[in-house]
Amino acid sequence: WNNTLDSLLVFAGLFAGILTAFVVESRHDLTEDPQERLLKQIVDLLSNSSSREPFQPNPSSLHVNGLWFTSLTLTLISALGGVLAKGWLAKY
């Protein structure tokens, strides 16, 4: 059991590291690009209108980021379970 848990923890650590890279990269789709916002403000200023809509991320970006965060959360929970199980095995 101890060797199996070691393998699980190594896999969970590598998987969490890779998932973190994906989360960091895809998180930018949830916020408005500052350059695009500045350009929209300039266009509104030049056209004397202020009918700019608030930023709404794409529904697909929301779903993808939700899946990335869920996967990372489940990976970290399984790693925590593995560490607790290793502690229990060491005690008994």
C-alpha positions in Angstrom: 0.0 0.0 0.0 2.8 2.4 0.9 4.5 2.1 -2.6 1.1 2.5 -4.3 0.4 5.7 -2.3 3.9 7.0 -3.3 3.1 6.5 -6.9 -0.3 8.2 -6.5 1.3 11.2 -4.8 3.9 11.6 -7.5 1.2 11.4 -10.2 -1.0 13.8 -8.3 1.9 16.3 -7.9 2.8 16.2 -11.6 -0.8 16.4 -12.7 -1.5 19.3 -10.3 1.6 21.2 -11.7 0.4 20.7 -15.2 -3.1 21.7 -14.4 -1.9 24.9 -12.6 -0.1 25.9 -15.8 -3.4 25.5 -17.8 -5.4 27.3 -15.1 -3.0 30.3 -15.1 -3.1 30.5 -18.9 -6.9 30.1 -19.3 -7.7 32.4 -16.5 -6.9 35.4 -18.7 -10.0 34.6 -20.8 -12.2 35.6 -17.8 -11.1 39.2 -17.7 -11.2 42.0 -20.2 -8.0 42.8 -22.1 -6.8 46.2 -20.8 -5.7 47.3 -24.2 -9.0 46.5 -25.8 -10.8 48.3 -23.0 -8.6 51.4 -23.5 -9.4 51.3 -27.2 -13.1 51.1 -26.6 -12.9 54.1 -24.2 -11.0 56.1 -26.8 -13.7 55.2 -29.5 -16.4 56.2 -27.0 -14.7 59.5 -26.3 -14.2 60.3 -29.9 -17.8 59.4 -30.8 -19.3 61.3 -27.8 -21.2 58.2 -26.6 -21.0 56.1 -23.5 -23.1 53.1 -24.5 -20.4 50.6 -23.7 -21.6 47.2 -22.4 -19.9 45.6 -19.4 -17.5 42.8 -20.2 -18.9 39.3 -20.3 -16.6 36.3 -20.8 -17.6 33.7 -23.3 -19.7 30.9 -22.0 -17.2 28.4 -23.3 -14.4 30.1 -21.4 -16.5 29.9 -18.2 -17.1 26.1 -18.8 -13.5 25.4 -19.6 -12.2 27.3 -16.6 -14.8 25.6 -14.4 -13.5 22.2 -15.6 -9.9 23.2 -15.0 -10.6 24.4 -11.5 -12.7 21.4 -10.7 -10.0 19.0 -11.9 -7.3 20.8 -9.9 -9.5 20.7 -6.8 -10.2 17.0 -7.1 -6.5 16.4 -7.7 -5.5 18.3 -4.6 -8.2 16.5 -2.5 -6.9 13.1 -3.7 -3.3 14.1 -2.8 -4.5 15.1 0.6 -6.2 11.7 1.0 -3.0 10.0 -0.1 -1.0 11.9 2.5 -3.5 11.1 5.2 -3.5 7.5 4.2 0.4 7.4 4.3 0.3 8.9 7.8 -2.2 6.3 8.9 -0.1 3.5 7.4 3.0 4.8 9.2 1.2 4.9 12.5 -0.2 1.4 12.2 
